[in-house]
Amino acid sequence: MNNICKLLIGMMAAVCCTSCNNEWEDEQFKQVASFKAEINNEGVTPTYVRYKPGGVVTYQLPILLSGSTMNTQARSIHVALDTDTLKVLNHERFGESRRELFYLELGKQYYSIPETVEMPAGESEALLPIDFTLGGQNNANPLDMSDKYILPLTIQDDPSYNYQANDRLHYRKALLNIIPFNDYSGSYDGSMLKIFLEGQKDNFMLATHKAYVYDEKTIMFYMGVRDVNYLDRKNYKLYVEFTDEPLNEGSELKKKLRLWTDNGGESGNKFEVVLLGDDDLDDKFKEAPYYTVVEENDPVKPYLKHIYITLSMGYSFEDYTLSPGNPMKYTVKGTLSMQRDLNTLIPDEDQQIEWN
């Protein structure tokens, strides 16, 4: 009996000894390649790119190799366009009846990307350089921001490659929503901008007015209450140019704005600039549209810079598409304001700005 007990104990000890190993040294998961491109509630990745006239801006998109152990070999990650996923996104979000709201694929004249990215041994992250030329070829065809643009990318997979692509949708694919920015673009508070319909006493307003880039010194709003979801939005674009000309002699803070549209005149929206001031004042006592920019560092977090931009302006236009044959005249007057916060500890400009 003693011999049987000793034999059993010996067998158990042998099993225990052979089952012990340094399991933390082995790969616990799969080493798969993925984009680092966080999506928003619309299923796309907002990608902010500084508008640089006549120049190239490089955006670095991270590619990660997941796993619990270090990458031990050099790998070439293959990247390609993925128009099919963009088509699926548009169909599921908007349906075929509202094609005017579709995201458009970014034209090839506005970017260039390499077909492969090298990830050295010992590294688990590589950067895909995307060169943007938002002014188009020879700066002759700037991107029209009345449309929304996506650069759809995917990590390619093939048995001959020395890596495996992540099989999850928002890791293997990146739908980059290209959003150019300049010093004045962004979301403006509209609580002080009053919108009057002719013949009506009470005014109405929008909480937020989105400003899109037109060029380095010009932004674009939609007139009145229109936004990017209106099918006729392209008929009501308001361009606001920030000049360096003082509003009045000796005025350093207030500088003139130039307002214009590309669809004015009798056959369009009949846009006109409205001077600022009480209606019963003579025009010579009223002010032209102007803006102010004030910068200050946060008193508690000195690395955080606050930039306050205020636009004071007025204009009128006719809505001739909502009810054809029955145009409605609107007058818009007041101020728009935006606060842009910059974290000066971050070197990359697009990452400095705390976007809304």
Beta strands, then each sheet from edge to edge (+ up, - down):
strand 1: 32-35
strand 2: 45-50
strand 3: 57-65
strand 4: 75-81
strand 5: 103-105
strand 6: 111-112
strand 7: 116-119
strand 8: 125-132
strand 9: 148-155
strand 10: 164-165
strand 11: 173-181
strand 12: 186-189
strand 13: 193-197
strand 14: 208-215
strand 15: 218-222
strand 16: 237-246
strand 17: 255-260
strand 18: 272-273
strand 19: 290-297
strand 20: 304-319
strand 21: 328-343
sheet 1: 6+ 8- 3+ 1- 10-
sheet 2: 2+ 11+ 9- 4+ 7-
sheet 3: 2+ 11+ 9- 5-
sheet 4: 12+ 14- 15+ 16- 17+ 19- 20+ 18-
sheet 5: 12+ 14- 15+ 16- 17+ 19- 20+ 21- 13+
end
